[in-house]
Amino acid sequence: MTKLKLGPIADDKPVKVTLELPADLHRDLAAYAEVLARESGQPAADPTRLIAPMLERFMATDRAFAKARRAGGTPGTAIG
């Protein structure tokens, strides 16, 4: 069994964001969604729905970001 960094995607109210992704990154997101679906036993999510949880996970595990946030009192919600 693969140990993915991302768990099942919560079914919550989406916020619309528009951005352009390189085609190869979108293909990788689609492949990740397929692997995640197999691992979680859920249907494959729209690859774009992976972006927010991946960013959240990235920021939650970035020690330099956490240190800078603590030191500088960066506004926003706590992560992690």
C-alpha angles and dihedrals in degrees: 000000000000118000104223121188090223123069130199114317114249115236100234137142109289127226116216116242125170122210140144121241128191110256093243091053090051090051089051091050090051091050091048090051090053093050091046090051091053092047095047099037089233128120115273112274123227102272091234089062089066094063098077096046090046091052091046091051092046093051093042091056098040103105094190090054092049091049092048091047092052093045097044101034091235108199120242139071122312114263125220 
